[in-house]
């Protein structure tokens, strides 16, 4: 497996970030979805930080997992380095001074594009929620 950056997110934070990304992905068609999105955006900088941390977790642990039998391959090494750079940049961008709801929205869009490129968004979100519900320890 590629080595992944450790996140400091608690399970409830992971679930909240998954909810936000899923809401952005659904394009907020109903009034209820628009209200939920506005509630998330009220958190501004905290939301941006949360999405940055969640993005690093998603990139490392869900989108670039390398099977153990290929962990020593050069392509696994390169994938690991690319994930490290992408995660670091995403987190820096989301933690930047002035980052807020707009930054969180764009970061969520980036993560959605990554998930869609590899598989289906709903499957990644379901996997994340499943791991948290079975006691996936915080600080992974």
C-alpha angles and dihedrals in degrees: 000000000000115000111255132209112252115246124212093208120130117225092257090053091051090051091048092051091048089051091051095048090048091050091051089048092053090056094230099264100166130060089244091055091047090052091049090051092050089051091053092047091053087073091063110169094022090054091050091051091048093050091048092053092043090049092055090051093047094048095048104036104031112022103040106032110148118205112249092244089062099041092106095050120111091237090058089052092050092046089051092052092048091051091049092052095043092047093047092048093046092050093046091049092048092048095046119124108273095021111145144136094327091054091048090051093052093044090051088051090052091051091048090052090050092050093047091050091056103031140313124326095221091056093054092047091048091050092051093048090047093053092049093047093054092055103271098184120248115247096042 
